[in-house]
Amino acid sequence: MNDDEINDVVTKLLRQRLKNYGFRGSTVRSEEDFDGVSILRVTAHLEKGNLPFGLLTDVLHDIRSKLLTKGEERFVLLNSESPEDEVIDEDVE
């Protein structure tokens, strides 16, 4: 599967699971891990807050399971981003 096909699958799943966190979309990037093995990095873009660890783990499992049924076997890393994550440098004016 290419990144766009994976993102379609992931977005549908995340839209359902993360609606209470203001899910805005997701991005998927193919990368290589430190051993040179291809992996998938999924970022969920949220309106509010960070995901509780338990929910993050459950959603990661759901993504991995869904992708496996479609023949995608690469390891998945999942993180989230929200406006609250932005770092403001108070020294910059």
Sequence and secondary structure as in RCSB ss.txt:
>XXXX:A:sequence
MNDDEINDVVTKLLRQRLKNYGFRGSTVRSEEDFDGVSILRVTAHLEKGNLPFGLLTDVLHDIRSKLLTKGEERF
VLLNSESPEDEVIDEDVE
>XXXX:A:secstr
  HHHHHHHHHHHHHHHTGGGTEEEEEEEEEE TTS EEEEEEEEESS    HHHHHHHHHHHHHHHHHTT  SE
EEEEEE GGG    TT  
